[in-house]
Amino acid sequence: MRNEHPITVVWPGQPYPRGANWDGEGVNFAIFSQHAERIELCVFDDAGRHELQRIELRERTDDVWHCYLPQARPGMAYGYRVHGPYKPEDGHRFNPNKLLIDPYAKDLVGKLRWGDALYGYTIGSKREDLSFDRRDSAALMPKGRVLETAFTWGDDRRPRIARQDMVIYEMHVRGFTMQHPEVPAELRGTYAALATAPVIDYLKRLGITTVELLPVHSYLNDRHLAEKGLQNYWGYNTLGFFAPEMRYSASRKVKEFKTMVKTLHSAGIEVILDVVYNHTCEGNQLGPTLSLRGIDNASYYILNAEHRRYYDDFTGCGNTVNLAHPRALQLVMDSLRYWVEEMHVDGFRFDLASALAREAGKVENLGGFFDAIQQDPVLNRVKLIAEPWDLGYGGYQVGNFPLGWAEWNDRYRDAMRGYWKGDSGLLGELASRVTGSQDIYGWSGKHPHASINFVTAHDGFTLHDLVSYNQKHNEANGEDNRDGSSNNLSWNCGIEGPTDDPEVLSLRERQKRNLLATLLLSQGTPMLLAGDESGHTQQGNNNVYCQDNKLGWIDWSLDADRAALLAFVQHLVQLRRAHPSIGRRAFFRGAPLPGGTVKDVVWFRPDGLEMKPEDWGDGHARCIGMFMSGQGIADVGPRGEARVDDDFFLLFNAHHEDIDFQLPTEGIESGDAWQVQIDTATATLPDPGSPKTAGAVCRLRCRSLVLLSRPTLTATP
């Protein structure tokens, strides 16, 4: 029976599960609203263009309205109209003239078309709380669609990469493949493209263990962008927490996303989603009425305690989802479980995660959301990564998230950028960040992998632009270059933007190698921005959130420099994955190893002597050496067995002049001679050349990094 046939039988149904759920015989509909007075389920033709009938939900259980339609089938398009008071001064913005998307909709059909009828008040009125718009918005709205969730997962298994072994690759589903020459044209920019052999092969050759996808939840293109002919490219503007974004689907089917995950898993690659639960696309009090606002504004959003017409905005996007309310919390928790259990993703990166902890306006690190995650038998087993700040007072919470969480470490980013561009007084900060940021994470019992180390991310300059521009150049965004951060800690190496100067170009390539080598040789979990490994540029734009074009898409063409950089990164990742010393499970002790006399980490001056306390305060110093003992990494083995790795000596020189670094004769055990593994002064992988013995001088080129290794002598018992 097609869904265009009238629904003539309505049964009471059940209040759980929420949303529209097909059980093989019919569909159960359930939606929460504490303050609604009446709710109508609106049935549309399968294309979502014509409203066929309205069915009143007469059953109400604990503020969940529900019914069961035995005639309904997958593919049926639907929405809701919710009746109740329109009293913005009390926090209520009900308007049954506005068709609303089910927050639990697992699939959407149609696209939103901007128009004044989408707003609950009359556009142009001086006070939105004093006007009420009666125009019907259904023709402008996408619709929910009942989904058949069956999918053959076969023997799909999560890769379950150990946290200390992860190499994260932050990527945009669309932008990554839009210009990929080996991906079929009809698949480019889609989930299906990420499952093609050329993409999988590239990720594996690069050594990536985990892809972190920018938002794939269904999202809205902002009206102000649409009117300028631009797109919300990044997708941090969520419309639905369950439905995958269909503009990334070649087949327009949800199962394409599942196929992508299954294919990546078969290649041993994890999938982490960047998720936006802190706000929705409905904006502030002047925004449209699309879903939560019209269903129960006072329950789903944090409203200003004194003036409930307004929203407390801790996100910079107009509103903040109220996770202190049990039903809003349940919505987020149900969404997370759905993506793990039904879509098989391996974890989440939470945008502006501090906003999720706000209770009564304050950040409570062990608030309801985190308690719910910690006790949940599904979610407490997946990878959880916080962007540990929001825009409200007290929102900066780096190092304060609960056990089990990793965090984007912006102090690592800033230290590496500042050090390599030559800022003074950063040796101590460099040492703390390279060794895993124990000062930030060790106090709470966390391990180095709690620090997600990054130099660049989607928000900001690419690596190429970081070493090519002193200032942002965001004119293409149409905001007079006012958008995007002005605090980039970037350095153009002498000339702003593109140049033919060979010395500047050579220095820029060296600086890229310095930053990438530091990132991949540091303790903690490295995150690489897609395209940085081959010198992708956004032409100085550090905020391409609205650039769904070649400015934001990865350029796959490789000249000699870009190919050399790619080979360099591949070598670095292979080196990291081959040596547990570089990705330790535990922090360095800074003390002799058990049964030995040598510290597990020792810092040296260029004269070969161990750093003294007063040396760390030398604001002129730019050169330092780090010895890492490969002995007794007892907690690395999967069964707790003692493991031994090579010894490593990592030499940093951010000075503008060459420096002779004497390899130490004291402070570490004598052993075999050192071999060069990495030298960022050259664009090609180094020839180990003659071994370097203790006391020998290692010539460090200006602004360069050298990694030396030698076999360790003995294992610690």
BASE-408763 format. One line per 8 residues: number of its first residue (from 0); their letters; for each residue z, x, y of C-alpha. Coordinates in steps of 0.1 Angstrom, whole numbers, always signed. Example, Ala and Ser with C-alpha at 12.3 -4.5 7.8 and 13.67 -1.06 7.14 Angstrom:
BEGIN
0> AS> +78/+123/-45; +71/+137/-11 $
***
This chain:
BEGIN
0> MRNEHPIT> +0/+0/+0; -10/+15/+34; +15/+17/+61; -6/-5/+84; +5/-35/+63; +34/-55/+79; +69/-48/+67; +83/-80/+54 $
8> VVWPGQPY> +113/-69/+34; +143/-51/+50; +173/-41/+30; +206/-28/+44; +201/+8/+34; +226/+36/+37; +241/+56/+66; +233/+89/+49 $
16> PRGANWDG> +212/+110/+48; +201/+107/+84; +165/+104/+94; +137/+88/+74; +140/+97/+37; +115/+87/+10; +132/+83/-25; +101/+75/-45 $
24> EGVNFAIF> +104/+38/-41; +110/+32/-4; +123/+48/+28; +158/+48/+41; +162/+50/+79; +195/+61/+95; +203/+71/+131; +235/+78/+149 $
32> SQHAERIE> +244/+63/+183; +280/+57/+193; +273/+38/+226; +241/+19/+218; +242/-19/+218; +210/-24/+197; +184/-3/+180; +149/-11/+170 $
40> LCVFDDAG> +128/+8/+145; +92/+9/+157; +64/+11/+131; +30/+26/+140; -3/+31/+123; -6/+63/+104; -22/+81/+134; +7/+70/+156 $
48> RHELQRIE> -16/+53/+182; -7/+16/+178; +27/+0/+175; +25/-25/+147; +60/-40/+146; +96/-36/+155; +124/-39/+131; +160/-43/+143 $
56> LRERTDDV> +186/-22/+126; +213/-47/+119; +235/-25/+97; +260/-2/+115; +284/+21/+96; +306/+44/+116; +282/+43/+145; +252/+51/+122 $
64> WHCYLPQA> +225/+24/+123; +205/+20/+91; +181/+0/+70; +159/+5/+39; +122/-5/+37; +110/-8/+2; +74/-12/+14; +74/+20/+35 $
72> RPGMAYGY> +56/+51/+22; +52/+88/+32; +28/+91/+62; +43/+62/+81; +46/+69/+118; +77/+56/+136; +100/+59/+165; +130/+42/+180 $
80> RVHGPYKP> +139/+20/+210; +176/+21/+218; +193/-6/+239; +225/+0/+259; +238/+5/+294; +219/+25/+320; +248/+39/+339; +242/+76/+346 $
88> EDGHRFNP> +275/+78/+365; +292/+71/+331; +268/+94/+312; +247/+66/+297; +209/+66/+301; +197/+40/+276; +162/+26/+283; +144/+7/+255 $
96> NKLLIDPY> +111/+10/+273; +111/+46/+262; +100/+54/+227; +123/+80/+212; +118/+106/+185; +142/+106/+156; +163/+138/+159; +160/+141/+121 $
104> AKDLVGKL> +122/+136/+119; +108/+162/+94; +72/+158/+106; +56/+147/+138; +21/+132/+144; +3/+132/+178; +9/+153/+209; +30/+145/+240 $
112> RWGDALYG> +9/+136/+270; +27/+140/+303; +30/+109/+325; +56/+93/+347; +64/+67/+321; +82/+93/+300; +111/+92/+325; +140/+68/+323 $
120> YTIGSKRE> +140/+64/+361; +112/+59/+386; +96/+92/+396; +97/+95/+433; +130/+76/+438; +156/+94/+459; +183/+88/+433; +175/+88/+396 $
128> DLSFDRRD> +208/+70/+389; +198/+41/+412; +164/+34/+396; +153/+22/+362; +117/+26/+349; +103/-3/+329; +70/+13/+318; +64/+18/+281 $
136> SAALMPKG> +62/+54/+271; +49/+49/+235; +13/+58/+242; +23/+92/+256; +47/+101/+228; +43/+119/+195; +58/+99/+166; +80/+108/+137 $
144> RVLETAFT> +62/+107/+103; +78/+100/+69; +74/+131/+49; +69/+136/+12; +90/+168/+7; +79/+176/-29; +66/+211/-32; +61/+234/-62 $
152> WGDDRRPR> +83/+264/-54; +79/+279/-89; +100/+310/-94; +104/+316/-57; +134/+339/-51; +150/+351/-20; +145/+389/-16; +182/+392/-6 $
160> IARQDMVI> +177/+425/+12; +210/+444/+16; +220/+442/+53; +221/+480/+57; +185/+482/+43; +169/+457/+67; +141/+466/+90; +135/+435/+112 $
168> YEMHVRGF> +102/+427/+127; +103/+402/+156; +70/+384/+157; +52/+353/+171; +35/+332/+145; +5/+325/+167; +2/+356/+187; +5/+380/+157 $
176> TMQHPEVP> -28/+369/+141; -49/+353/+169; -70/+385/+172; -66/+399/+137; -101/+408/+126; -94/+405/+89; -79/+370/+90; -104/+341/+87 $
184> AELRGTYA> -111/+327/+121; -100/+292/+111; -66/+304/+100; -57/+327/+129; -26/+318/+148; -11/+298/+119; +15/+299/+91; -14/+302/+67 $
192> ALATAPVI> -25/+334/+85; +8/+351/+79; +3/+344/+42; -31/+362/+40; -35/+395/+21; -43/+416/+52; -12/+405/+70; +11/+409/+40 $
200> DYLKRLGI> -4/+443/+32; +1/+455/+68; +38/+444/+68; +44/+462/+35; +27/+494/+46; +47/+493/+77; +79/+490/+56; +91/+457/+71 $
208> TTVELLPV> +118/+440/+50; +124/+410/+72; +103/+390/+97; +120/+372/+125; +98/+344/+138; +100/+332/+173; +108/+294/+174; +89/+273/+149 $
216> HSYLNDRH> +108/+240/+155; +86/+215/+172; +87/+220/+209; +74/+207/+242; +50/+222/+267; +67/+220/+300; +51/+197/+326; +50/+223/+353 $
224> LAEKGLQN> +32/+246/+329; +7/+219/+318; -1/+211/+354; -10/+248/+359; -31/+250/+328; -5/+272/+310; +14/+267/+278; +49/+272/+267 $
232> YWGYNTLG> +40/+301/+244; +74/+312/+231; +86/+277/+222; +122/+279/+234; +120/+242/+244; +129/+223/+212; +119/+187/+207; +129/+184/+170 $
240> FFAPEMRY> +153/+204/+149; +137/+196/+115; +99/+193/+121; +79/+226/+121; +56/+231/+151; +22/+217/+140; +1/+237/+165; +8/+266/+141 $
248> SASRKVKE> -5/+248/+111; -41/+251/+100; -38/+222/+76; -15/+200/+98; +8/+198/+68; +44/+209/+65; +38/+224/+31; +18/+252/+48 $
256> FKTMVKTL> +50/+266/+62; +65/+265/+27; +35/+283/+13; +39/+310/+39; +76/+315/+30; +68/+316/-7; +41/+342/-2; +63/+364/+19 $
264> HSAGIEVI> +91/+362/-6; +67/+372/-34; +60/+403/-13; +97/+411/-10; +98/+401/+27; +126/+378/+41; +120/+351/+67; +145/+346/+95 $
272> LDVVYNHT> +139/+319/+122; +148/+322/+158; +164/+288/+165; +173/+270/+197; +202/+246/+192; +218/+253/+226; +196/+230/+246; +166/+206/+242 $
280> CEGNQLGP> +134/+200/+261; +148/+170/+280; +161/+192/+308; +186/+181/+335; +192/+146/+349; +157/+146/+363; +141/+153/+330; +122/+130/+306 $
288> TLSLRGID> +138/+106/+281; +123/+117/+247; +150/+117/+221; +188/+125/+224; +190/+114/+260; +179/+79/+251; +197/+77/+218; +232/+87/+230 $
296> NASYYILN> +233/+110/+261; +271/+109/+264; +275/+122/+228; +248/+147/+224; +251/+167/+257; +279/+184/+276; +283/+163/+307; +301/+174/+339 $
304> AEHRRYYD> +337/+162/+336; +339/+151/+372; +303/+138/+377; +289/+126/+344; +256/+120/+359; +251/+157/+357; +249/+182/+328; +269/+214/+324 $
312> DFTGCGNT> +241/+238/+321; +251/+270/+303; +215/+278/+291; +195/+278/+323; +173/+250/+308; +191/+220/+324; +213/+209/+296; +236/+221/+268 $
320> VNLAHPRA> +240/+204/+234; +276/+193/+228; +286/+208/+195; +322/+198/+201; +310/+163/+192; +311/+159/+154; +277/+141/+152; +260/+167/+173 $
328> LQLVMDSL> +275/+194/+152; +264/+175/+121; +229/+174/+134; +227/+211/+138; +244/+218/+105; +221/+194/+87; +191/+211/+103; +202/+245/+93 $
336> RYWVEEMH> +208/+234/+57; +174/+218/+56; +156/+249/+66; +176/+269/+40; +175/+245/+11; +141/+227/+16; +121/+254/+35; +137/+284/+17 $
344> VDGFRFDL> +143/+305/+49; +166/+335/+46; +186/+332/+78; +186/+325/+115; +187/+342/+149; +206/+319/+173; +193/+318/+209; +221/+319/+235 $
352> ASALAREA> +246/+316/+207; +276/+316/+230; +266/+282/+242; +272/+269/+206; +308/+280/+208; +317/+261/+240; +344/+236/+237; +357/+220/+269 $
360> GKVENLGG> +334/+244/+288; +350/+275/+273; +336/+299/+247; +358/+296/+216; +346/+322/+191; +362/+305/+162; +354/+270/+174; +341/+241/+153 $
368> FFDAIQQD> +305/+254/+149; +316/+288/+135; +343/+272/+113; +316/+249/+99; +293/+277/+92; +320/+298/+76; +330/+272/+51; +296/+259/+43 $
376> PVLNRVKL> +286/+270/+8; +249/+272/+18; +250/+287/+52; +277/+313/+48; +253/+331/+23; +223/+336/+46; +217/+361/+74; +232/+350/+107 $
384> IAEPWDLG> +223/+368/+139; +236/+359/+174; +221/+364/+208; +257/+369/+219; +256/+355/+254; +246/+325/+275; +244/+320/+313; +278/+304/+318 $
392> YGGYQVGN> +311/+319/+328; +326/+340/+300; +293/+337/+280; +288/+375/+274; +304/+379/+240; +289/+410/+225; +312/+422/+196; +332/+390/+195 $
400> FPLGWAEW> +313/+369/+170; +330/+362/+136; +328/+383/+105; +295/+377/+87; +275/+376/+119; +253/+403/+133; +245/+405/+170; +217/+416/+192 $
408> NDRYRDAM> +232/+447/+208; +220/+449/+244; +242/+479/+250; +221/+498/+225; +190/+487/+243; +202/+498/+277; +217/+531/+265; +184/+541/+248 $
416> RGYWKGDS> +163/+531/+278; +185/+548/+303; +190/+580/+283; +153/+587/+276; +142/+580/+312; +167/+607/+322; +197/+588/+336; +229/+609/+339 $
424> GLLGELAS> +262/+605/+322; +250/+588/+290; +258/+613/+262; +289/+594/+252; +271/+560/+252; +242/+575/+233; +266/+588/+206; +284/+555/+203 $
432> RVTGSQDI> +252/+535/+199; +234/+559/+176; +264/+559/+152; +265/+521/+149; +286/+510/+179; +319/+512/+161; +337/+507/+195; +321/+473/+196 $
440> YGWSGKHP> +322/+461/+160; +347/+483/+141; +378/+467/+155; +372/+434/+137; +364/+449/+103; +326/+447/+107; +301/+473/+95; +273/+491/+113 $
448> HASINFVT> +247/+465/+102; +265/+440/+125; +246/+458/+153; +210/+447/+157; +196/+477/+175; +166/+471/+196; +148/+488/+225; +124/+460/+232 $
456> AHDGFTLH> +121/+423/+223; +99/+394/+231; +117/+389/+264; +109/+419/+285; +85/+448/+285; +67/+459/+254; +74/+495/+245; +41/+506/+260 $
464> DLVSYNQK> +48/+489/+292; +84/+502/+293; +70/+537/+297; +41/+526/+319; +56/+505/+347; +85/+508/+370; +82/+472/+382; +73/+439/+365 $
472> HNEANGED> +39/+424/+371; +42/+387/+363; +16/+374/+388; -3/+356/+360; +27/+333/+355; +21/+316/+388; +56/+321/+401; +49/+348/+427 $
480> NRDGSSNN> +64/+375/+404; +99/+359/+408; +104/+352/+371; +115/+378/+345; +142/+404/+348; +140/+431/+375; +165/+453/+356; +142/+469/+331 $
488> LSWNCGIE> +155/+504/+330; +118/+514/+327; +100/+545/+339; +62/+548/+344; +61/+586/+338; +47/+592/+372; +20/+566/+378; +23/+528/+378 $
496> GPTDDPEV> +2/+511/+352; -31/+523/+336; -42/+559/+343; -66/+585/+331; -42/+614/+339; -39/+633/+305; -4/+646/+313; +10/+612/+321 $
504> LSLRERQK> -6/+597/+290; +7/+625/+268; +42/+620/+282; +41/+582/+277; +31/+587/+240; +60/+611/+236; +85/+587/+252; +73/+559/+228 $
512> RNLLATLL> +79/+583/+199; +114/+592/+213; +124/+556/+216; +110/+545/+182; +125/+576/+164; +159/+569/+180; +158/+533/+170; +148/+539/+134 $
520> LSQGTPML> +172/+569/+129; +203/+551/+143; +230/+535/+122; +229/+497/+124; +200/+473/+118; +168/+482/+136; +146/+455/+151; +110/+463/+160 $
528> LAGDESGH> +90/+442/+183; +56/+433/+168; +29/+455/+183; +51/+482/+196; +42/+503/+165; +6/+505/+178; +11/+505/+216; +5/+468/+225 $
536> TQQGNNNV> +5/+461/+262; +11/+430/+283; -2/+447/+314; +33/+450/+329; +42/+413/+324; +78/+412/+312; +79/+374/+307; +48/+362/+288 $
544> YCQDNKLG> +66/+329/+279; +37/+309/+292; +8/+333/+283; -8/+318/+251; -38/+341/+255; -48/+377/+251; -20/+388/+273; +5/+376/+248 $
552> WIDWSLDA> -15/+381/+216; -14/+413/+196; -44/+436/+201; -54/+450/+167; -79/+475/+179; -68/+511/+174; -79/+542/+193; -67/+576/+183 $
560> DRAALLAF> -34/+574/+201; -26/+540/+188; -35/+549/+152; -13/+581/+155; +17/+560/+168; +13/+536/+139; +13/+564/+113; +44/+579/+130 $
568> VQHLVQLR> +63/+546/+127; +53/+541/+91; +66/+576/+84; +99/+568/+102; +105/+536/+83; +97/+553/+50; +122/+580/+59; +149/+555/+68 $
576> RAHPSIGR> +144/+535/+36; +145/+566/+15; +178/+580/+29; +211/+560/+28; +226/+585/+52; +205/+569/+80; +216/+533/+71; +252/+536/+60 $
584> RAFFRGAP> +273/+506/+50; +304/+520/+67; +311/+537/+100; +314/+574/+102; +350/+586/+100; +346/+616/+123; +369/+634/+99; +366/+655/+68 $
592> LPGGTVKD> +352/+638/+37; +376/+632/+8; +383/+665/-10; +363/+684/+16; +366/+702/+48; +335/+690/+67; +334/+660/+89; +308/+633/+80 $
600> VVWFRPDG> +295/+635/+116; +297/+663/+140; +283/+666/+176; +271/+699/+189; +261/+715/+222; +228/+734/+226; +248/+767/+222; +256/+756/+186 $
608> LEMKPEDW> +293/+749/+193; +310/+716/+186; +313/+692/+215; +347/+693/+232; +363/+663/+250; +354/+677/+284; +317/+681/+274; +312/+644/+271 $
616> GDGHARCI> +319/+640/+308; +292/+664/+319; +269/+642/+340; +242/+669/+340; +239/+672/+302; +209/+656/+286; +208/+676/+253; +230/+671/+222 $
624> GMFMSGQG> +228/+675/+184; +242/+652/+157; +250/+665/+122; +252/+639/+94; +266/+650/+61; +249/+635/+30; +280/+640/+8; +300/+612/-6 $
632> IADVGPRG> +284/+581/+7; +306/+563/-18; +301/+528/-6; +262/+528/-6; +255/+524/-43; +250/+488/-55; +278/+493/-81; +301/+513/-58 $
640> EARVDDDF> +289/+546/-74; +292/+578/-53; +258/+587/-39; +246/+619/-23; +218/+623/+3; +204/+651/+23; +222/+665/+53; +205/+656/+86 $
648> FLLFNAHH> +206/+672/+120; +193/+651/+148; +185/+669/+181; +181/+650/+214; +166/+665/+246; +160/+640/+275; +159/+669/+300; +127/+675/+319 $
656> EDIDFQLP> +127/+711/+307; +125/+727/+273; +158/+737/+258; +166/+763/+231; +191/+747/+206; +210/+771/+184; +217/+757/+149; +254/+759/+143 $
664> TEGIESGD> +271/+785/+121; +305/+768/+123; +317/+733/+119; +295/+724/+90; +292/+740/+55; +266/+766/+50; +237/+756/+29; +199/+757/+24 $
672> AWQVQIDT> +178/+763/+55; +167/+733/+76; +133/+718/+74; +117/+698/+102; +111/+661/+94; +103/+647/+128; +93/+663/+161; +83/+638/+188 $
680> ATATLPDP> +68/+665/+209; +36/+662/+187; +15/+632/+181; +9/+643/+145; +35/+644/+117; +50/+679/+119; +43/+707/+94; +78/+717/+82 $
688> GSPKTAGA> +67/+753/+88; +92/+781/+82; +128/+770/+73; +153/+773/+100; +186/+790/+90; +220/+786/+106; +221/+805/+139; +184/+802/+144 $
696> VCRLRCRS> +171/+788/+176; +152/+755/+176; +129/+751/+206; +132/+716/+219; +103/+705/+241; +113/+686/+272; +119/+649/+265; +117/+652/+227 $
704> LVLLSRPT> +136/+646/+195; +137/+667/+164; +151/+657/+130; +160/+684/+105; +171/+680/+69; +183/+700/+40; +196/+693/+5; +233/+687/+4 $
712> LTATP> +253/+712/-15; +276/+691/-37; +288/+656/-42; +322/+646/-32; +342/+637/-64 $
***
